[in-house]
Each structure stands twice: as structure tokens, then as C-alpha cells.
């Protein structure tokens, strides 16, 4: 947390890339300085930034649920279940960066479900600035969606994720793929 206040990072070197949530918390930190008495303005700023990401995640759950199921009530219930889940106040609203990572992972799913692949590079850039584990999680998420529909898989290949397709394709002892993952109509 000291890194975004201008001091050096007291933690491990790999934590220096978690910049988006502390950067979002900075305006709230500056607004709360000297206004809360004994309260820590840094933790308040992180709480406010995490609350923004949690609320945006709840909105994305409603958008995805309404789009996929066509039922607004069920999507509101899904969003409510997310918000009252034990892990949200204990892990996402405690000044950590997990709220931003969760939001951007769901934003990838939203982009893939809408077939708006132009959003993926922007989501990937912002998501990777929240937490370094976002990158493997987003690759796994994109791979799971890729295995369900060939159209999404082809679009992800165009986005530059085709090299990861080799990792998850099962192959025989000669290295030939057991499953043909190419889009329909495409040949060798």
C-alpha cells in the first residue's frame, strides 16, 4: 500500500505490478485525509475503490444474466447472491486487489458472450494491472469458452491467443491433435 503513497514497496518485487486498485483508491485517500479522525485514510481509499469494483461486478452479473437467461428477476437474484456471499466482504472489500481481478474476469466473459472481441485487449491490459494471477485465469477462462463454441475459439485465435490452444489440445503419442479445434470449413 505504501507504493501508491510514494514510498518504496515493502513487499515482494512481484507485487509492484498491482497498480490499478491503489491508483483508483488515491482520490478517495486524498479526500479522506484529516476528515475521519483516527480512521486510516489509506484503508478507506482502498475500501472505496474495492466497493466500486464489487458494485460493477454485480452490475455485470445482472447484464450477463439478463442477456443469457432473458429473465431480469433471476439475474438480480444472482447478483444478490454474489453480494451476500461470505467471500465478498471478507476477501473483496478488505483493501486487497481481488475485487478488481474478479471484475475484469467477468468483463472477459461479458465480452465473449456479446461477441465483442475488440474489448478483449483493453480488458486484458486493465485486468493484468490489478493482479498478476489475472493472466493465467483469463487464459483458462477464454480456453473454457473456446472449447464450447468454435466461433468464439476462432475469434480468440485472431486476438493472439492461439498459442495457448496448443497447451490444452489433447494429442496422441505422435503429437497429432485428437480433437479438431478448427472453425468449421477450415482445412489444413
C-alpha positions as CSV (number, residue, x, y, z in Angstrom):
1,X,0.0,0.0,0.0
2,X,2.9,2.4,0.6
3,X,3.9,2.2,-3.1
4,X,1.0,4.3,-4.2
5,X,1.7,6.8,-1.4
6,X,5.1,7.5,-3.0
7,X,7.3,5.2,-0.8
8,X,9.0,2.0,-2.0
9,X,7.1,-1.2,-1.8
10,X,7.9,-3.1,1.4
11,X,6.7,-6.4,-0.1
12,X,8.0,-8.8,-2.7
13,X,9.0,-7.5,-6.1
14,X,6.1,-9.1,-8.0
15,X,3.6,-7.1,-6.1
16,X,4.8,-3.8,-7.7
17,X,2.6,-4.5,-10.8
18,X,-0.7,-4.4,-8.8
19,X,-1.4,-0.8,-9.6
20,X,-5.0,-0.3,-10.8
21,X,-6.8,-0.7,-7.5
22,X,-4.3,1.5,-5.5
23,X,-4.4,4.1,-8.3
24,X,-8.3,4.1,-8.1
25,X,-8.0,4.4,-4.3
26,X,-5.8,7.5,-4.5
27,X,-8.5,10.1,-4.9
28,X,-10.5,8.7,-2.0
29,X,-7.4,8.7,0.1
30,X,-6.8,12.3,-0.6
31,X,-10.4,13.3,0.0
32,X,-10.5,11.5,3.4
33,X,-7.2,12.8,4.8
34,X,-7.8,14.6,8.0
35,X,-11.6,14.1,7.8
36,X,-12.1,10.9,9.8
37,X,-10.1,11.5,12.9
38,X,-8.4,8.2,13.9
39,X,-9.5,6.3,10.8
40,X,-6.9,5.2,8.3
41,X,-7.5,7.2,5.1
42,X,-5.4,4.7,3.1
43,X,-7.7,1.8,4.1
44,X,-10.7,4.0,3.4
45,X,-9.5,4.7,-0.1
46,X,-8.9,1.0,-0.8
47,X,-12.4,0.2,0.6
48,X,-14.0,2.8,-1.7
49,X,-12.1,1.5,-4.7
50,X,-12.9,-2.1,-3.9
51,X,-16.5,-1.2,-3.5
52,X,-16.6,0.3,-7.0
53,X,-15.3,-2.9,-8.5
54,X,-17.7,-5.1,-6.4
55,X,-20.6,-2.9,-7.5
56,X,-19.5,-3.1,-11.1
57,X,-19.2,-6.8,-10.9
58,X,-22.8,-7.0,-9.5
59,X,-24.0,-4.9,-12.5
60,X,-22.2,-7.2,-14.9
61,X,-23.8,-10.2,-13.3
62,X,-27.2,-8.6,-13.9
63,X,-26.3,-7.8,-17.5
64,X,-24.9,-11.3,-18.3
65,X,-27.9,-13.0,-16.5
66,X,-30.4,-10.9,-18.4
67,X,-28.7,-11.5,-21.7
68,X,-28.2,-15.2,-21.3
69,X,-31.4,-16.2,-19.5
70,X,-33.7,-13.4,-20.6
71,X,-35.0,-13.1,-17.0
72,X,-34.3,-10.0,-15.1
73,X,-35.5,-11.4,-11.8
74,X,-33.2,-14.4,-11.9
75,X,-30.2,-12.1,-12.8
76,X,-31.0,-9.8,-9.9
77,X,-31.1,-12.8,-7.6
78,X,-27.7,-14.0,-8.9
79,X,-26.3,-10.6,-8.2
80,X,-27.8,-10.6,-4.7
81,X,-26.2,-14.0,-4.0
82,X,-22.9,-12.6,-5.2
83,X,-23.1,-9.6,-2.9
84,X,-24.2,-11.6,0.2
85,X,-21.6,-14.3,-0.3
86,X,-19.2,-14.7,2.6
87,X,-16.1,-14.1,0.4
88,X,-17.2,-10.7,-0.8
89,X,-16.9,-8.7,2.5
90,X,-14.1,-10.9,3.7
91,X,-11.9,-11.0,0.7
92,X,-13.0,-8.4,-1.8
93,X,-13.7,-5.5,0.5
94,X,-10.8,-5.7,2.8
95,X,-8.3,-3.5,1.0
96,X,-7.0,-6.2,-1.3
97,X,-6.9,-6.2,-5.1
98,X,-9.1,-9.2,-5.6
99,X,-12.2,-7.1,-6.4
100,X,-10.6,-5.7,-9.5
101,X,-9.4,-9.0,-10.7
102,X,-12.9,-10.5,-10.3
103,X,-14.5,-7.6,-12.2
104,X,-12.2,-7.9,-15.1
105,X,-12.5,-11.7,-15.3
106,X,-16.3,-11.3,-15.5
107,X,-15.8,-8.5,-18.1
108,X,-14.0,-11.0,-20.3
109,X,-16.9,-13.3,-20.1
110,X,-19.3,-10.4,-20.9
111,X,-17.2,-9.5,-23.9
112,X,-17.1,-13.1,-25.2
113,X,-20.8,-13.6,-24.6
114,X,-21.6,-10.5,-26.7
115,X,-19.0,-11.4,-29.3
116,X,-17.4,-8.0,-28.8
117,X,-13.9,-9.2,-29.2
118,X,-12.5,-5.7,-29.7
119,X,-12.9,-5.2,-25.9
120,X,-10.6,-8.1,-25.0
121,X,-7.2,-6.2,-25.3
122,X,-8.5,-3.3,-23.2
123,X,-9.9,-5.7,-20.6
124,X,-6.7,-7.7,-20.6
125,X,-4.5,-4.6,-20.1
126,X,-6.6,-3.3,-17.3
127,X,-7.1,-6.7,-15.7
128,X,-3.4,-7.5,-15.7
129,X,-2.7,-4.3,-13.9
130,X,-4.9,-5.5,-11.0
131,X,-3.2,-8.7,-10.1
132,X,-0.7,-10.9,-11.8
133,X,-2.9,-14.1,-11.5
134,X,-5.4,-12.4,-13.8
135,X,-3.4,-13.5,-16.8
136,X,-3.5,-17.3,-16.3
137,X,-7.1,-17.1,-15.1
138,X,-8.1,-15.2,-18.2
139,X,-6.4,-17.7,-20.5
140,X,-8.1,-20.5,-18.7
141,X,-11.5,-18.7,-18.9
142,X,-11.0,-18.0,-22.6
143,X,-10.0,-21.6,-23.2
144,X,-13.1,-22.9,-21.5
145,X,-15.3,-20.7,-23.6
146,X,-13.3,-21.6,-26.6
147,X,-13.9,-25.3,-26.1
148,X,-17.7,-24.8,-26.0
149,X,-18.1,-22.8,-29.3
150,X,-16.0,-22.9,-32.4
151,X,-16.9,-19.3,-33.3
152,X,-15.6,-17.8,-30.1
153,X,-12.5,-20.0,-30.4
154,X,-11.7,-18.6,-33.9
155,X,-12.2,-15.1,-32.7
156,X,-9.8,-15.7,-29.8
157,X,-7.3,-17.1,-32.2
158,X,-7.5,-13.8,-34.1
159,X,-6.8,-11.9,-30.8
160,X,-3.5,-13.7,-30.4
161,X,-4.5,-16.4,-28.0
162,X,-3.9,-19.3,-30.5
163,X,-0.6,-20.2,-29.0
164,X,-2.3,-21.3,-25.8
165,X,-4.6,-23.6,-27.8
166,X,-1.6,-26.0,-28.2
167,X,-1.3,-26.3,-24.5
168,X,-4.8,-27.5,-23.9
169,X,-5.4,-29.6,-27.0
170,X,-5.1,-33.3,-26.2
171,X,-2.8,-35.2,-28.6
172,X,-1.7,-38.7,-29.4
173,X,1.9,-40.0,-28.9
174,X,3.0,-38.5,-32.3
175,X,1.7,-35.1,-31.3
176,X,-1.3,-35.1,-33.7
177,X,-4.4,-33.4,-32.1
178,X,-7.1,-35.9,-31.1
179,X,-9.8,-33.2,-31.4
180,X,-10.1,-30.9,-34.4
181,X,-10.4,-27.4,-32.8
182,X,-10.5,-25.5,-36.1
183,X,-13.6,-23.5,-37.1
184,X,-16.0,-25.2,-39.4
185,X,-14.9,-25.1,-43.0
186,X,-11.2,-24.5,-42.3
187,X,-8.8,-27.2,-43.5
188,X,-5.0,-27.8,-43.4
